[in-house]
Amino acid sequence: MNLEEYFKRIGFHGSYEKLDLATLKLIHKQHVMSIPFENLSIHCGEKIIMDLEVIFNKIVRSSRGGWCLENNFLFGWVLREMGYNTTTLGSRVFYSTVNDFGPDDTHLINKVVIDGKAYITDVSFGVSSQVWEPLELISGKDQPQAAGVFRLIDKGDMWVLEKTGRKPEVVNPEFASSSLVNRKETKQIYGFTLVPREADHFFETNHTLQTDPSSLFTNKSICSLQTPAGFRALIGWTYSEVTYKPVEGVDVLDLRDIPDDEIEQILKENFNVKLQKKLKPENKKACYTI
C-alpha cells in the first residue's frame, strides 16, 4: 500500500507536502468523483472485509468502490499517512421511517484538525447526501455545497448532520411518484459523538449490514458516483443521472430502468466499476432515496 497508487486512482497530481485545508478539500473531492459508494460485493457473493490491505487492493488496484466502512477507513489511512491529525468517529444514520437515529454506529467518518480547527470528512455516503468537501465542525453554520446547504448541529449528547436541498424535477413521468425520489427539503442524515473509535468498533456492524435480511444493503444493490454536475446512481435496475441546478432551485432527475444484459456495461462506462463476479441486482422494498 502506498499513497502514490491511491493518488493515481483518484487523479490527484498535486503536491501533498503542505497539510492544509486546501489540499484536504482537493483530495476529498477527487475521491468522491473517482471512487463510487457501492455495496455490489454483497450481490456478487463476495464478503466485505474491514482490512486495510484487502480494501486497498479492492478500491485502489481493482477499480472498485465500497461502502463507508471501506471508503472512509481507507481515507482515514490516507490522511494519517499524509500526516494529518485524524480521528475515526462512529455515527448513527437517521431513519425517516421511525423518525430517529439507528441504535448503532453503522457509519464511519473521520475528524481532521488543521491549525486548531476541526473538520468532518466523509467520502462515502453517496447520492444527494454526499459532501464534496470537509465540513467545519461548528454548530449551526450554513455550509453550502453543490448538493445543498449542510449544517452540523451540536445537540449536546451528539452532533447532527442535516442538509437543506432543492425540489426534485423528475424528467420521466413514469418515475414521478417513485419511492427513490426524496421530497423532504430539509433532512437529518446522521448523528455522531466525538468519541474516538478503532476499526474493531465496526467489525460486528460490518458483518450484520451484509447478512441481516432487514438491512438496506441486503435489500438493495447500490452504486453511486458524484459528477461535476451532480451524481449518477444505479439502484437495483434503476439508473439515474441527477443534475444540480442551484440557480433554478431544482435538482433534475433523469431515471430509467436498465435490462439485465446492459448492467455490466453501465457499471463500466458510467462508474468505471469492473466486477469479478456476476452481479445479481436487488431492489426490494426498503426506505432509500437518492
Residue, then its C-alpha position, 0 to 999 in steps of 0.5 A: m500500500n502506498l499513497e502514490e497508487y491511491f493518488k493515481r486512482i483518484g487523479f490527484h497530481g498535486s503536491y501533498e507536502k503542505l497539510d492544509l485545508a486546501t489540499l484536504k478539500l482537493i483530495h476529498k473531492q477527487h475521491v468522491m468523483s473517482i471512487p463510487f459508494e457501492n455495496l455490489s460485493i454483497h450481490c456478487g457473493e463476495k464478503i466485505i472485509m474491514d482490512l486495510e490491505v484487502i480494501f486497498n487492493k479492492i478500491v485502489r488496484s481493482s477499480r472498485g468502490g465500497w461502502c463507508l466502512e471501506n471508503n472512509f477507513l481507507f481515507g482515514w489511512v490516507l490522511r494519517e499517512m499524509g500526516y494529518n491529525t485524524t480521528t475515526l468517529g462512529s455515527r448513527v444514520f437517521y431513519s425517516t421511517v421511525n423518525d430517529f437515529g439507528p441504535d448503532d454506529t453503522h457509519l464511519i467518518n473521520k475528524v481532521v484538525i488543521d491549525g486548531k480547527a476541526y473538520i468532518t470528512d466523509v467520502s462515502f455516503g453517496v447520492s444527494s447526501q454526499v459532501w464534496e468537501p470537509l465540513e467545519l465542525i461548528s454548530g449551526k453554520d450554513q455550509p453550502q455545497a453543490a448538493g445543498v446547504f449542510r449544517l452540523i448541529d451540536k445537540g449536546d449528547m451528539w452532533v447532527l448532520e442535516k442538509t437543506g436541498r432543492k425540489p426534485e424535477v423528475v424528467n420521466p413521468e413514469f418515475a414521478s411518484s417513485s419511492l427513490v425520489n426524496r421530497k423532504e427539503t430539509k433532512q437529518i442524515y446522521g448523528f455522531t459523538l466525538v468519541p474516538r473509535e478503532a476499526d474493531h468498533f465496526f467489525e460486528t456492524n460490518h458483518t450484520l449490514q451484509t447478512d441481516p435480511s432487514s438491512l438496506f444493503t441486503n435489500k438493495s444493490i447500490c452504486s453511486l458516483q458524484t459528477p461535476a454536475g451532480f451524481r449518477a446512481l444505479i439502484g437495483w435496475t434503476y439508473s439515474e443521472v441527477t443534475y444540480k441546478p442551484v440557480e433554478g432551485v431544482d435538482v433534475l432527475d433523469l431515471r430509467d430502468i436498465p435490462d439485465d444484459e446492459i448492467e455490466q456495461i453501465l457499471k463500466e462506462n458510467f462508474n468505471v466499476k469492473l466486477q469479478k463476479k456476476l452481479k445479481p441486482e436487488n431492489k426490494k422494498a426498503c426506505y432509500t432515496i437518492 
